[in-house]
Amino acid sequence: TLLELTVHPPGRVDREAGIIRDVKVLGNESKFTNGRSRRKYSESAKQQAARLYEGMKVNLDHPDKKTPDAERGFIESIGELRGVEVKSDGVYAKELHYNRKHPLTEALAEAAERFPNQFGLSHNAEGRVVNRGGKNLVEEITKVRSVDLVSDPATVRGLFESRSPTMTRTTREILEATFPGRLKLIEEMDAAG
């Protein structure tokens, strides 16, 4: 059983349409989690996963680890994935369509907008894993039961994981870029209370 999680970047929630755009479903490598060692995903496994993820149901949380095939209740299902594609750093869905009338829709949209790095997507799947040179390689994804929203994804850092390197900027640099020529005024206002 393979349980993996992913997360994606903020600012992509369309509440009116009930869509979260550009979500990362699977990364290239899982972190050490749930007592398991790291696993890398082969290109063929990612291609297989992408085909299986298309139209896949998205649930809230994983089922109990002892019963990964357990039937999921209607209230656990919140949406589905559409437009799934493989990128250099993993598998993405162009859209996560969610049920706008689900009781947790507002919490999902709020978290996606404000706290996208605190949860992500994780698959509940089966596959073939081989050990190559002391490293575990997922060579094949044979079955995907669901893709679930979880609080600690194994292969992604958040719902909207960036596909480009992260740039580190200071608060001063951000303020100067946001309010060009007005940083001195902001500093004076801050000093004045």
Disulfide bonds with the S-S distance in Angstrom:
none
